[in-house]
Amino acid sequence: MATEAIAVTPIHVADLHVEGAVMPVCVHLIDHPHGRILVDTGFTELHPAVSDMQPTVYPLDKGDLDLASVDLIVNTHLHFDHCGGNALFPGVPIHVQASELHDARILDNYTIRECVDAPGVDYVEVDGEAELLPGVRLVPAPGHTRGSQIVVIDGMPGPTIIAGDTAVWFGELDDPQTEGQRLVLSLKPAEVWLSHVHEPWRPGTSD
């Protein structure tokens, strides 16, 4: 299926202050002929555990997205800024790697646990690759966490990838160091959307 039939829209849901710079937090909406997929959910409220990042939050339920229009959700991983809005979608299937859900539930200082297992959250545990809709698949991409995954949208001249934090900034794709980063490049993508950059990385670009 060509990418022309599948649109990706970034949604700015928060800002974090990290090492003196403002880091945006973006989630990504996939409009597919067979349904809408939301990749990550941001977070909805401030929490003492992340007060050092001085977050400014623009939660999904206060924006323009019709929450009821979302058919499927993907958590690329379960750090708080990627799953903190899961509770806004009770009963909507949330696809996550089983190893990621395991780690988020048992490891200390990994995430904010009440975000992970909020009331109404409905996880679909994935073990490896899986097709979500025609031309859209999940692929494990360990590195940022051992259970991180990416979303690959098949198309020409190459796939579009939504990578979460597999790379946090463009330079990590220009000079890949992790298994997940090398995997992304091996797929020869046309563009790669990251969670903390507003525009996609494309081959030959830099941050």
N, C-alpha and C positions, 0 to 999 in steps of 0.2 A: 504493500500500500504506500503510495507516495506521501511525502510529508505535506504536500499541498492540501491534502484532505484532513490533516491533523494539525491543529494550531496550539502553540504553547504560549501562555500569557503569564509573565511574572507578576506576583502580587507582593508589595512591600508591607511587611507585617510588624516590623520592629527595627529599632536601632540599638546597638550595643556600643559601649565605649571600651575599647581594647587598646592598651599601650598608647594612649593619647590620641587615638584615631577613632572616628565613628565607623562602625561596621554595620551595614544594613543586614537585615534578615529577610530573605525572600522565600516565598513558597511558589509553586508553579501549577497552573491549571492547564490540563490537556483537554481540549475539545476534540472529541473523536466522533465519527459518524454513529458509533454504537454506544456512546455514553461519555460522561465527564469524569476525569480522574484528577484528583487533587494530590499533588506530591508534597508531603509535609504539611503541617498545620500551624507552624509558628507557636506563639503562646499568647495567653489572654490576660494575664495579670502579673504584677510584680511579686517577687518571692525573695525573702531574706537571703537565701542561698546564693543569689546572683546580684545582690545589691552593689557589689564592687564594680559591676559592669554598667551601672547607672542606666538601666534599660528605659527606653521609650517604646511603648507598645501601641500598635494599631491593629487590634484584634479583628479576626475575620468577621465576627458577628456585628461589628460596628462599621463595616465597609460596604462595598457595592455587590459583593458576591452573594448570590442567592444560595444559601447553604443547602436548601432542599434539592437543588439541581445537581449536587455531587453524588455520583453513583458509586464510586470506588475511591479509596484513599490508599496511598503508599507512604509509609514512613521509611525514608532512606536509612535512618538509624533513630535511636530513641534518646538522644540528648534533648534537654528540656526545650530548646528553641526550635525543635523539629516536631515534637509531639505534644506540646503544651496546649494546642487547640483541639486535640482529639475528642475531648468531651463535648465539643460543639456538634458532633456528628453521631449521636447515639444510634446504634444499630447499623451504621454504614460499615461495610467490610473494610478493615484496615490491614493491608498486606505488609508483613514485616518478616524478615528472616528469623527463623526459630532461635538461632544462636544469639541474635541481637536481643530478642525478648527475654531469653534466659539471663543474659548478662545484666540487662537493665533491672531485672527483678532481684538479683542476688548480690551484685557487686556494690560495695560502698563507694561513695563519691563519684558515681557514674552519671547520675541524672537526678531529676526530682521525681521520686517514685510515685507521688500522688498524681503526677501528670500521666504516667504510664498506665496505671490501672484506675483511671477515673471511672465513675459510674457510667454505664451504658456503652463503654468502649468495646468493640467487637473485633478482635484480632483474627486474621487468617495467617497462620504460621506457614511460612514458605521455607523449603529446604532446597536451595540451589536456584536454578533458573525456572521461570514460570511465565506463561503468556497471560496477560491481563485481558487484552482485546486484540483483534487482528492487527498485526503490525506493531504491537506494543508489548514489550517483555521486561521482566525483572532479571537482573544479572548480579550475582554477588560480586562485591568489589572491596575486599578487605584492605584495611590500611588505617583509615581514620578510627574505625572500630573493627573488631574482627567480624562483626555481622553486618557491616555496611553493605548497601546495595544501590545500584543505579537503575534508572529507567531508560530503556533503549527504544527509540521510535524509528522503525526502519524507513528508509527513503533514499532518494538519489539527489545529489551525488554521493551522499553518505548519510549515516543515521544522525538524528538529533538525540542527544543524551542529556538527561537531567541527573546530575551527579551528586546532589546533596553536598556533603563536606568531603567527598573523595578527594577533591582539591578545594582549598579555601580561597586561593587567589590564582590568577592566571599563571604566575611563574611556576607553580607546582605542576602544571601541565607542560610548560615549556621544558622543564627539567624534572621528569617524573622520578620519584624515589620509592613509592610504595607499589605493592601488587595492584591495588585498585587503580592508581594513576596510570600505570603501564597498560593495564587492561583497557582503559578508556582510549588511549592512543592507538592501541592495536585494532580497535574497531573502525579506525579511520573516519572519525565523525566529521560532519559538516559544521556542527556547532555543539557546544557543551554549555549548559546552563548550570551555574553554581549558586549556592544558597546565600553567599555573602558578597555578591557582585551583581550590579543591576543589569549588565549586558552580557551576552554569551561570549565565551571564548571561541575563536575560530582559528584554524591552522594559520600560522604566520602572524598572529596577533600577540600582543604582550600587555601586561597589566599597567 
